[in-house]
Amino acid sequence: MEKSGCRQQLPFSLLFALWFTCCLAQTTPSNTATPAPTPSLSPKPQTERIKVKLTGFPRKHNEGRIELFYKGEWGTICDDDFSIANANVLCRQLGFVSATGWTHSAKYGKGQGKIWLDNVLCNGGEKSIEFCRSRGWGNSDCTHDEDAGVVCKDERIPGFVDSNVIDAHVDENKIEEVRLRPVVPLARKRQPITEGVVEVKHRDGWVQICDLGWTIKNTRVVCGMLGFPHEKKVNKNFYKLYLERQKNYFLVHSVACTGTEVHLAACPLEFNKPNATSTCAGGMAAVVSCMPGPLFMQNSGLKKKLKISTNVRLKGGARVGEGRVEVLKNNEWGTVCDDRWTLQSASVVCRELGFGSAKEALTGARMGQGLGPIYMNEVRCLGQEKSIWNCPFKNITSEDCQHMEDAAVRCNVPYMGFENSIRIVGGRSTYEGRVEVQVGSKWGTVCSTGWTTKEAMVVCRQLGLGYAMHAINETWYWDSSNVTEMAMSGVKCTGNEMSLSQCQHHKTISCQKSAAKFAAGVICSETASDLILNAPLVQQTVYIEDRPLHMLYCAAEEDCLSKSAAKANWPYGHRRLLRFSSQIHNIGRADFKPKAGRHSWVWHACHGHYHSMDIFTHYDLLNANGTKVAEGHKASFCLEDTDCQEGVSKRYECANFGDQGITVGCWDLYRHDIDCQWIDITDVKPGNYIFQVVINPNHEVPESDFTNNAMKCNCKYDGHRIWLHNCHVGDAFSEEAERRFEKYPGQLNNQVS
């Protein structure tokens, strides 16, 4: 109104000049005058965020064909005038620090649908591709043979929220946030809140929804988005007495969900008109009651009654309720291909595992690649199914999908407030620092005695900061000006807990090194490596060799023989060795690198190489009760990329004191004929055993999943020959199959029984 008043006092000529200038500024030049329009600033969308994803084949998680989500539809970018500056902008939008290259001519395959942008010209500093010059949205003379792609540097922007996902695409201006407000004082203090008045965030406050016409389907959607798999009936009479005494403001007076939506804003809604005289005549504020999954349930009696799926699981996720989707078939776990992967299908998985609806459906192995069978493709759930196995899907063939297309989910989980009782301070970013916990009303540090990767994993999960990159035992180099007293000691976690308080710890503080510089610390990361052994190759390559002692001097130096070798009559005689090949894959989302820097690697003159890790693998032979009858300690000879899957380049090699590690999508092969690639079984008697290989046994280098680090085989040794059978990664079989494996009777008459 003030602007209007001023305008009336301006001279007419000045008012006309302002109006004319304004019109010119808002008018877009016509393209009809020029057949090849000059790139202009793309208009900023007013009602939706531009989403970017990498897709296509073959590719790694940090490269692929660029696709943009605009006006409800995915489309590509033409490669005309494309540059590294464009790639830098796009890679930063995807959460990578920069681009290392770009591709043309549909290197990652041809897209479908719209070609959204053409002749894109960025200077490299834009926050989004929409702010770069172009021909305008949907204006292109290209075909999909010219689809552009990018190669991003495999380093994430700290704190970046992953955008390479399928999410709800709801209008956030309509409904931003939904909560349940409990009316019973005791219920307000308990987490999670499972029952209460449905409230919607509106401007700076919270408003209610009229319950006229409210159905159980609406309740299902609300419960799902708040992290609960099931809904319950609510006692409306109890709430009616309470709500009659309260002043309510009804923003929404009609909701008509089908029950399959993942967000209330995706349901048909009718908003109250500002001048309406009666906003909820004959009704009251909507109230819902939700049933949490077993993981979040307070009542231990109900926990046992509530069962979650045993033939679906999530693997490789850092946070609760996220991971690669794996399904069980014929007692073996396998993955799901991401073709036609939707929020509805993802929600079915989330709910059957005891979480709410899906927050995001992830494609392109965003939670790491599986290893083994791919069981499902083109899953088409409606959203009401009890299990993903009830949804229509196609059986897979090797031509259809590869593990770089493994589907994953992020589920809605109940708010528990765990992050409020822990913090990391003193570091250079929100991902680095000294751990402090709240005990009662006081904050304090944590004793670092016994502090390992497992404890660090819990801290990073509790703070929502991803995976643990390092567990720090000395924090003297971080700012200690505000160091508090020690509040927790003796912490011992399994690594699966949701908060540090759920781990074992001392009732009273007891710490050998209680000085501030020995307080526990962590460094977290959004990505992590994941090593896994090729089990079939071990089974295919096993054999026995009687190796003369005069050829084993180096191996003895490396401590690769059993203790009895020291008493042998060197150089006469021999040792009996169980030999095999090991092919170790990195199926995670970050390169596997030794914890120790190259300045501390140990040179071994005998073999002419550096050891970057004290212990990289354990090779063991166990009897029926789990006792070791032979062991083959194996230091890391040299971690390098022996070979990689198609489209992935080698990055690490041992030659000339090179960098050591295993790149994502690559593997390190230790052939059966190299030193120490064996178990010394000279002293082992004939019998039935379990052969076991454990990678990264001390968890020296953090990974996204440690449950797949062990590989086991049934072993039969008759004194002359050896057989391996049922070789599998530790978590590849069902519980029933694993029990059968443990009872495997060995072989009779050289035939597997």
C-alpha positions in Angstrom: 0.0 0.0 0.0 2.9 2.4 0.7 4.3 1.9 -2.8 0.9 2.6 -4.3 0.6 5.8 -2.4 4.0 7.1 -3.6 3.2 6.2 -7.1 0.1 8.4 -7.2 2.3 11.5 -6.4 4.8 10.9 -9.3 4.5 13.0 -12.4 2.7 11.2 -15.2 5.7 11.3 -17.5 8.0 9.7 -14.9 5.4 7.0 -14.1 5.1 6.2 -17.9 8.9 5.9 -18.2 9.1 3.5 -15.2 6.3 1.4 -16.6 7.9 1.3 -20.1 11.3 0.3 -18.7 9.7 -2.4 -16.5 7.8 -3.9 -19.5 11.1 -4.0 -21.5 12.8 -5.8 -18.7 10.1 -8.5 -18.5 9.7 -9.1 -22.2 11.5 -12.1 -23.7 12.9 -11.4 -27.3 11.1 -13.3 -30.0 13.0 -16.2 -31.6 11.2 -15.9 -34.9 13.6 -13.2 -36.2 16.7 -15.4 -36.0 16.8 -19.1 -37.2 19.7 -19.9 -34.8 19.0 -17.9 -31.6 21.8 -16.6 -29.5 22.1 -18.4 -26.1 20.3 -16.4 -23.5 19.9 -16.8 -19.7 17.6 -19.7 -19.0 14.6 -18.6 -16.9 14.8 -19.7 -13.3 11.9 -22.1 -12.5 9.5 -20.6 -9.9 7.8 -23.7 -8.5 10.3 -26.5 -8.6 14.0 -27.3 -8.1 15.9 -28.6 -11.1 17.1 -32.1 -10.3 20.2 -33.7 -11.9 21.1 -37.3 -12.2 23.8 -39.5 -13.9 22.5 -42.5 -15.9 23.4 -44.7 -18.8 25.9 -47.5 -19.4 28.7 -48.4 -18.9 29.5 -46.0 -16.0 30.7 -45.6 -12.5 28.8 -43.7 -9.8 30.7 -40.5 -10.6 30.1 -40.5 -14.4 27.3 -40.9 -16.9 24.8 -39.3 -19.2 23.4 -36.1 -17.7 19.6 -35.9 -17.2 17.6 -33.0 -15.8 14.2 -33.2 -14.2 12.1 -30.2 -15.3 8.3 -29.7 -15.4 7.7 -33.2 -14.2 9.9 -34.9 -16.9 13.4 -36.2 -17.2 15.4 -35.0 -20.3 19.0 -34.7 -21.6 21.5 -32.0 -22.6 22.8 -31.7 -26.1 26.6 -31.8 -26.5 26.7 -28.7 -28.8 29.1 -26.1 -27.3 29.5 -28.3 -24.2 32.6 -27.6 -22.2 34.5 -28.5 -19.0 32.9 -25.4 -17.4 29.5 -26.9 -18.0 30.7 -30.2 -16.5 32.0 -28.4 -13.4 28.6 -26.8 -12.7 26.8 -30.1 -13.2 29.2 -32.1 -11.0 28.9 -29.7 -8.2 25.1 -30.0 -8.4 25.6 -33.7 -8.1 27.7 -33.3 -4.9 31.2 -33.8 -6.4 33.9 -31.2 -5.9 34.6 -30.7 -9.7 34.7 -32.4 -13.1 37.6 -34.2 -14.7 36.0 -34.5 -18.1 32.9 -34.6 -20.3 31.7 -36.8 -23.1 29.8 -36.3 -26.3 27.9 -38.3 -28.9 25.9 -40.3 -26.3 28.9 -42.2 -25.0 26.7 -43.5 -22.1 23.9 -44.5 -24.4 21.0 -42.5 -25.9 18.4 -41.0 -23.6 14.7 -40.8 -24.2 12.1 -38.0 -24.1 13.0 -34.4 -24.0 16.3 -32.7 -24.8 15.9 -30.0 -22.3 19.0 -27.8 -23.1 21.2 -27.0 -26.1 24.2 -24.7 -26.7 24.8 -24.4 -22.9 27.5 -21.9 -22.0 28.5 -21.8 -18.4 31.4 -19.7 -17.0 32.0 -22.5 -14.3 30.9 -20.6 -11.2 27.1 -20.9 -11.5 25.3 -22.7 -8.7 23.0 -24.5 -11.1 23.0 -25.3 -14.8 19.7 -23.3 -15.0 21.7 -20.1 -14.5 24.0 -20.8 -17.5 23.3 -19.3 -21.0 21.4 -21.6 -23.4 18.8 -21.7 -26.1 16.1 -22.0 -23.4 14.3 -25.0 -22.0 13.1 -27.5 -24.6 14.6 -25.5 -27.5 17.0 -27.8 -29.4 17.9 -28.9 -32.9 19.7 -32.1 -31.6 18.9 -35.8 -31.5 19.7 -38.2 -28.6 22.8 -39.2 -30.6 24.3 -36.0 -29.2 23.5 -36.5 -25.5 26.2 -35.1 -23.3 27.8 -36.8 -20.3 30.2 -35.8 -17.5 33.0 -37.4 -15.5 33.2 -36.0 -12.0 36.1 -36.1 -9.6 35.4 -38.9 -7.1 35.5 -36.6 -4.1 32.3 -35.5 -2.4 31.5 -32.0 -1.2 31.3 -32.2 2.6 27.8 -32.2 3.9 26.2 -32.4 0.4 22.8 -34.1 0.3 22.7 -36.6 -2.5 20.5 -35.5 -5.5 20.9 -38.5 -7.7 17.7 -39.9 -6.5 14.0 -40.3 -7.3 11.9 -38.5 -4.7 8.4 -37.3 -4.2 8.6 -34.1 -6.4 5.9 -32.5 -4.4 5.1 -28.8 -4.3 6.9 -27.7 -1.2 5.1 -24.4 -1.1 1.9 -26.3 -0.4 2.9 -28.4 2.6 6.5 -28.2 3.9 6.4 -30.3 7.0 4.0 -32.5 9.0 4.2 -33.5 12.6 2.1 -35.2 15.3 1.4 -33.1 18.4 0.7 -35.3 21.5 -1.7 -33.9 24.0 -0.8 -36.2 27.0 2.2 -34.6 28.8 4.0 -37.9 29.4 3.8 -38.7 25.6 5.6 -35.5 24.7 8.8 -36.7 26.4 8.9 -40.1 24.7 10.4 -40.8 21.4 9.1 -41.6 18.9 5.8 -39.8 19.0 3.3 -42.2 17.5 -0.1 -40.5 18.2 -1.4 -37.0 18.2 -3.0 -34.1 16.3 -1.8 -33.8 12.7 -0.2 -30.4 12.2 1.2 -28.8 9.1 4.0 -26.2 9.1 2.6 -23.0 7.8 4.7 -19.8 7.7 6.2 -19.4 11.2 3.7 -21.7 13.0 1.8 -25.0 13.0 -1.8 -25.4 11.8 -4.4 -28.2 11.8 -6.3 -30.3 9.2 -10.1 -30.6 9.4 -11.0 -34.3 9.9 -14.3 -34.2 7.9 -14.1 -37.0 5.4 -10.8 -38.2 6.9 -10.0 -41.9 6.1 -7.6 -44.6 7.2 -5.9 -44.1 3.8 -4.9 -40.5 4.9 -3.7 -41.9 8.2 -1.5 -44.4 6.3 0.2 -41.7 4.3 0.8 -39.5 7.4 2.2 -42.5 9.3 4.4 -43.5 6.4 6.0 -40.1 5.9 6.7 -40.0 9.6 8.6 -43.3 9.5 5.9 -45.8 10.7 4.9 -48.9 8.6 1.4 -49.3 10.1 -1.6 -47.2 11.3 -4.0 -47.8 14.1 -7.5 -46.6 15.0 -7.6 -43.7 17.4 -10.0 -42.8 20.3 -11.6 -39.7 18.8 -13.8 -39.1 21.9 -10.7 -38.6 24.1 -9.3 -36.0 21.7 -12.6 -34.3 21.1 -12.9 -33.2 24.8 -9.3 -31.8 24.6 -9.6 -30.1 21.3 -12.9 -28.3 22.1 -11.0 -26.3 24.7 -8.2 -25.4 22.2 -8.1 -22.7 19.5 -7.5 -24.3 16.1 -6.6 -22.8 12.8 -7.5 -25.1 9.9 -5.4 -24.7 6.8 -6.7 -27.8 5.0 -10.4 -28.9 5.1 -10.3 -31.9 2.8 -7.7 -34.6 2.2 -8.3 -37.5 -0.3 -5.3 -39.8 -0.3 -5.3 -43.2 -2.0 -2.9 -44.6 0.6 0.0 -45.2 -1.8 1.3 -41.6 -1.7 4.7 -41.0 0.0 3.9 -37.5 1.1 0.7 -35.8 2.2 1.3 -33.0 -0.3 1.0 -35.6 -3.1 -2.6 -36.2 -2.1 -5.5 -34.1 -3.5 -6.0 -31.3 -0.9 -8.5 -28.5 -0.5 -7.3 -25.4 1.3 -9.5 -23.1 3.3 -10.4 -19.8 1.8 -9.1 -16.8 3.9 -12.6 -15.4 4.3 -14.5 -18.6 5.1 -16.8 -18.2 8.1 -16.9 -21.8 9.1 -13.7 -23.7 8.6 -14.5 -27.2 10.0 -18.2 -27.2 10.9 -19.2 -30.5 12.5 -15.6 -31.7 12.6 -12.4 -31.3 14.6 -8.6 -31.4 14.1 -7.5 -34.7 12.4 -5.8 -37.1 14.8 -3.8 -40.2 13.9 -2.2 -43.1 15.6 0.7 -45.0 14.1 2.4 -48.3 14.9 6.3 -48.2 14.9 8.4 -51.0 13.5 10.3 -53.3 16.0 13.4 -51.2 15.9 11.7 -48.2 17.3 9.2 -49.9 19.6 9.4 -49.2 23.4 7.2 -52.2 24.4 9.3 -55.3 24.3 6.3 -57.5 24.4 4.9 -56.1 21.2 8.3 -56.2 19.6 8.2 -60.0 19.6 4.7 -60.0 18.0 5.7 -57.6 15.2 7.6 -59.5 12.5 9.5 -57.9 9.7 10.4 -59.6 6.4 13.1 -62.3 6.4 13.5 -62.4 2.7 14.2 -58.8 2.0 17.1 -56.7 3.5 19.1 -53.4 3.0 22.8 -53.5 2.7 25.6 -50.9 2.5 23.8 -47.9 3.9 25.3 -45.6 6.5 22.1 -44.6 8.2 19.2 -46.6 9.6 16.6 -47.4 7.0 18.8 -47.0 3.9 20.7 -49.3 1.7 20.9 -51.5 -1.4 17.8 -53.7 -1.8 18.5 -57.4 -1.6 16.0 -60.3 -1.8 16.3 -63.9 -0.8 15.6 -66.7 -3.3 16.5 -70.4 -3.0 18.4 -69.6 0.2 20.8 -67.1 -1.5 20.6 -63.3 -1.4 20.6 -61.3 -4.6 19.9 -57.7 -5.8 17.2 -55.8 -7.7 17.8 -54.0 -11.0 16.8 -50.3 -11.1 14.8 -50.4 -14.4 11.4 -48.8 -13.7 12.4 -48.4 -10.0 9.8 -46.1 -8.3 8.9 -44.6 -5.0 5.9 -47.0 -4.8 8.1 -50.1 -5.1 10.7 -48.6 -2.7 7.9 -47.9 -0.2 6.8 -51.5 -0.2 10.3 -52.5 0.7 10.6 -49.9 3.4 7.3 -50.8 5.0 7.9 -54.6 5.0 11.2 -53.9 6.8 9.5 -51.9 9.6 10.1 -48.4 8.3 7.7 -45.8 6.8 7.2 -45.0 3.2 10.2 -44.4 0.9 11.8 -41.0 1.2 13.9 -41.7 -1.9 14.3 -44.4 -4.5 17.9 -44.6 -5.6 19.2 -45.9 -8.9 22.7 -46.7 -10.3 24.1 -48.6 -7.4 24.0 -45.5 -5.2 24.5 -47.7 -2.1 27.3 -49.8 -3.7 27.2 -52.8 -6.0 26.1 -56.2 -5.0 28.0 -59.4 -6.0 26.0 -62.5 -7.0 22.6 -63.0 -8.6 20.3 -60.2 -9.7 16.8 -61.6 -9.2 14.4 -58.9 -10.2 14.0 -56.3 -13.0 11.2 -53.8 -13.8 9.5 -54.1 -10.4 6.1 -52.5 -10.6 4.5 -52.2 -7.2 1.3 -50.2 -6.7 2.2 -49.4 -3.1 -0.3 -51.5 -1.2 1.5 -54.8 -1.4 2.8 -56.5 1.7 6.1 -57.5 0.1 8.1 -56.7 -3.0 7.7 -60.4 -3.8 3.9 -59.7 -4.3 4.7 -57.1 -7.0 4.9 -57.8 -10.7 8.5 -58.1 -11.9 10.6 -59.6 -14.7 13.1 -62.4 -14.1 16.5 -61.3 -14.9 19.0 -62.4 -17.5 22.7 -61.4 -17.7 22.0 -59.2 -20.8 19.3 -57.2 -19.0 21.2 -55.7 -16.0 24.5 -55.5 -14.2 25.3 -54.7 -10.6 26.1 -51.1 -11.5 22.3 -50.8 -11.8 21.4 -52.2 -8.4 18.4 -50.4 -6.8 18.5 -48.9 -3.3 16.2 -47.0 -1.0 16.2 -44.3 1.7 13.2 -44.9 4.0 11.4 -42.5 6.2 12.3 -43.4 9.8 10.8 -42.0 13.1 12.4 -39.0 14.7 14.3 -40.3 17.8 16.3 -37.2 18.7 19.5 -39.2 19.0 21.6 -36.4 17.4 20.7 -34.0 20.3 22.8 -36.0 22.8 26.1 -36.1 20.9 28.3 -33.6 19.0 31.8 -33.4 17.4 33.8 -30.3 18.1 37.2 -28.8 17.3 37.5 -30.1 13.8 37.9 -28.2 10.6 34.4 -29.1 9.3 31.2 -30.7 10.5 32.7 -34.1 9.5 35.8 -33.9 11.6 36.2 -33.5 15.5 36.4 -34.7 19.1 33.4 -36.6 20.3 31.3 -35.2 23.1 28.2 -36.7 24.7 25.5 -35.4 26.9 25.0 -37.4 30.2 22.2 -35.8 32.2 22.6 -32.1 31.8 26.4 -32.1 31.3 28.5 -32.5 28.2 31.8 -34.4 28.3 34.4 -36.2 26.2 34.7 -40.0 25.6 37.7 -42.1 26.7 39.7 -43.3 23.7 40.9 -46.5 25.3 39.5 -49.3 23.1 38.0 -46.7 20.6 37.8 -48.5 17.2 36.1 -48.1 13.8 32.9 -49.8 15.2 32.4 -47.1 17.8 33.2 -44.4 15.2 30.6 -45.9 12.9 27.9 -45.5 15.5 28.9 -41.8 16.1 28.7 -40.9 12.4 25.3 -42.7 12.1 23.9 -41.0 15.2 24.9 -37.6 13.8 23.6 -38.4 10.3 27.1 -37.8 8.8 27.4 -41.1 6.8 30.2 -43.6 7.3 33.2 -43.6 9.6 36.4 -42.7 7.8 38.7 -42.7 10.8 38.5 -43.6 14.5 40.8 -41.1 16.3 42.6 -42.0 19.6 44.4 -38.8 20.1 42.9 -35.4 19.5 45.6 -33.0 20.8 45.9 -31.3 17.4 42.3 -30.1 17.4 41.1 -27.0 19.2 40.9 -27.8 22.9 40.0 -24.3 24.3 36.5 -25.5 25.3 37.4 -29.1 26.4 35.0 -30.5 28.9 35.4 -33.3 31.5 35.2 -36.9 30.5 31.6 -38.2 30.5 31.9 -41.8 29.1 34.5 -44.6 29.1 34.7 -48.3 28.2 32.6 -47.9 25.1 32.2 -51.1 23.1 29.8 -51.2 20.2 28.8 -53.9 17.7 28.7 -51.2 15.0 24.9 -51.6 14.4 23.6 -49.4 17.2 21.6 -46.2 16.5 23.3 -44.2 19.3 26.5 -44.4 21.4 24.3 -44.8 24.6 23.0 -48.1 23.3 26.6 -49.5 23.3 28.2 -51.1 26.3 30.0 -48.6 28.6 31.3 -48.2 32.1 28.8 -47.2 34.8 31.5 -45.1 36.4 34.3 -43.4 34.5 37.5 -45.4 34.3 40.1 -44.3 31.8 43.8 -44.9 31.8 44.5 -41.8 29.7 42.0 -39.2 30.9 43.9 -36.2 29.6 42.0 -34.1 27.0 44.5 -34.9 24.2 43.5 -38.6 24.5 39.7 -38.0 24.1 38.1 -40.0 21.3 37.4 -38.4 17.9 36.0 -39.3 14.5 36.2 -38.3 10.9 33.0 -39.1 8.9 32.4 -39.4 5.2 29.4 -39.7 2.9 31.0 -42.5 1.0 33.0 -45.6 1.9 34.7 -48.6 0.3 33.4 -52.2 0.5 35.7 -55.1 -0.1 34.4 -58.6 -1.0 36.1 -61.8 -2.1 35.3 -63.7 -5.2 34.3 -67.0 -3.6 33.8 -69.2 -6.7 37.4 -68.4 -7.8 38.8 -69.7 -4.5 36.9 -72.9 -5.0 38.0 -73.3 -8.6 41.8 -72.7 -8.0 42.5 -74.6 -4.8 45.3 -77.3 -4.8 48.1 -78.8 -2.6 51.8 -78.2 -3.2 54.7 -79.8 -1.4 57.2 -77.0 -1.6 61.0 -77.5 -0.8 62.3 -75.6 2.1 65.1 -74.1 0.1 62.4 -72.1 -1.8 60.7 -70.8 1.3 63.3 -68.5 2.9 61.5 -65.4 1.9 58.2 -66.8 3.1 59.7 -67.7 6.5 60.9 -64.1 6.8 57.4 -62.9 6.1 56.0 -65.2 8.8 53.9 -67.2 6.3 54.7 -70.7 7.6 53.4 -72.5 10.7 55.5 -72.4 13.8 56.8 -75.9 13.4 58.8 -74.7 10.3 61.3 -73.1 12.6 62.3 -76.6 13.8 62.7 -78.1 10.3 66.1 -79.2 9.0 66.6 -76.3 6.6 67.1 -76.3 3.6 66.1 -80.0 3.5 62.6 -81.2 3.4 59.4 -79.5 2.4 56.2 -77.9 3.6 52.7 -78.9 2.5 50.8 -75.8 1.3 47.1 -75.3 0.5 47.2 -72.8 -2.4 44.5 -70.8 -4.0 43.8 -67.5 -5.8 42.2 -64.5 -4.2 40.3 -61.8 -6.2 39.2 -59.0 -3.9 36.7 -56.6 -5.4 35.8 -53.0 -4.2 32.0 -52.8 -4.7 31.6 -49.7 -2.5 31.4 -46.0 -3.3 34.9 -44.9 -2.3 38.4 -46.2 -3.1 40.0 -48.5 -0.5 43.2 -47.0 0.7 45.6 -48.0 3.4 45.2 -46.2 6.7 48.9 -45.5 7.0 50.5 -42.9 4.7 53.4 -44.0 2.4 56.0 -42.5 4.8 55.2 -45.3 7.3 55.1 -48.2 4.8 57.6 -51.0 5.5 60.0 -52.1 2.8 60.5 -55.8 2.5 63.8 -56.4 0.7 63.1 -60.2 0.3 60.1 -59.6 -2.0 61.1 -56.2 -3.2 57.9 -54.3 -2.2 56.4 -52.1 0.4 53.7 -53.3 2.9 51.1 -50.7 3.4 49.0 -52.6 6.0 50.3 -54.8 8.8 47.5 -57.4 8.2 45.3 -57.3 5.1 43.8 -60.8 5.2 43.6 -63.9 7.5 43.7 -67.3 6.0 42.5 -70.0 8.5 41.6 -73.7 8.6 39.1 -74.4 11.4 37.8 -77.7 12.9 34.2 -78.5 13.7 34.2 -76.5 16.9 35.8 -73.4 15.4 39.4 -74.0 16.6 42.2 -73.0 14.3 44.2 -76.0 13.1 46.3 -74.0 10.7 46.6 -70.3 9.9 48.1 -68.2 7.2 48.7 -64.7 8.4 48.9 -62.5 5.3 50.3 -59.0 5.3 49.3 -56.7 2.5 51.9 -57.4 -0.2 50.8 -54.5 -2.2 47.3 -53.1 -2.9 46.8 -52.3 -6.5 44.2 -52.4 -9.4 44.9 -55.7 -11.2 41.9 -55.1 -13.5 38.6 -53.2 -13.6 35.1 -53.5 -14.9 34.4 -52.0 -18.3 34.6 -48.2 -18.3 36.6 -47.9 -15.1 40.3 -46.9 -15.2 43.0 -48.3 -13.0 44.3 -45.9 -10.4 46.7 -47.8 -8.1 49.9 -49.8 -8.9 52.8 -50.9 -6.8 55.6 -50.2 -9.3 58.0 -47.3 -8.5 56.6 -46.7 -5.0 53.2 -45.9 -6.5 50.0 -45.2 -4.6 48.4 -48.3 -3.1 44.7 -49.0 -3.0 41.7 -50.6 -4.8 39.5 -48.3 -7.0 35.7 -48.6 -7.0 34.8 -51.1 -9.7 38.3 -52.7 -9.7 39.8 -55.8 -8.1 43.2 -56.9 -6.7 44.2 -60.4 -7.7 46.6 -62.5 -5.7 47.4 -65.5 -7.9 47.8 -68.9 -6.3 51.5 -69.1 -7.4 52.8 -66.1 -5.4 54.5 -66.3 -2.0 52.3 -66.5 1.1 49.1 -67.1 -1.0 48.6 -70.3 1.0 47.9 -72.0 4.3 50.7 -74.2 5.7 48.9 -77.5 6.4 52.0 -79.6 7.0 50.8 -80.5 10.5 47.1 -80.9 9.7 45.6 -84.4 10.0 43.1 -85.7 7.4 39.5 -84.7 8.1 36.6 -82.3 7.5 37.3 -78.6 8.1 36.0 -75.1 7.4 38.3 -73.0 5.3 38.0 -69.3 6.0 39.3 -66.1 4.5 38.7 -62.7 6.2 39.6 -59.4 4.5 40.5 -56.3 6.5 40.1 -58.5 9.7 41.0 -55.7 12.2 38.7 -53.2 10.5 41.8 -51.1 10.1 40.2 -49.4 7.1 36.5 -48.4 7.5 34.0 -49.9 5.0 30.3 -49.5 4.4 29.7 -53.2 5.2 31.9 -55.5 7.3 29.4 -58.4 7.2 30.6 -59.5 3.8 34.4 -59.5 4.6 34.5 -63.2 5.5 34.3 -66.1 3.1 33.9 -69.7 4.2 34.1 -73.1 2.4 33.5 -76.7 3.5 36.9 -78.5 3.2 37.7 -82.2 2.9 41.3 -83.3 3.3 42.2 -87.0 2.9 46.0 -86.6 3.5 46.8 -86.4 -0.2 44.1 -84.3 -1.9 41.8 -81.4 -0.9 38.3 -80.4 -1.9 36.5 -77.1 -1.2 32.7 -77.0 -1.5 29.9 -74.4 -0.7 32.3 -71.5 -0.8 30.4 -68.3 -0.1 30.7 -64.8 1.4 29.6 -64.7 5.0 26.2 -63.1 4.5 25.3 -64.6 1.1 23.2 -67.5 2.4 20.0 -67.6 4.4 20.1 -68.5 8.1 18.8 -72.0 7.3 21.4 -72.6 4.6 24.1 -71.3 6.9 23.1 -73.8 9.6 23.2 -76.6 7.0 26.7 -75.4 6.0 28.0 -75.7 9.6 26.7 -79.3 9.8 28.2 -80.3 6.4 29.4 -83.9 6.8 32.3 -83.7 4.3 32.8 -86.1 1.5 32.5 -89.9 1.3 34.3 -91.9 -1.4 35.5 -88.7 -3.0 31.9 -87.6 -3.7 30.3 -84.6 -2.1 27.6 -85.8 0.2 
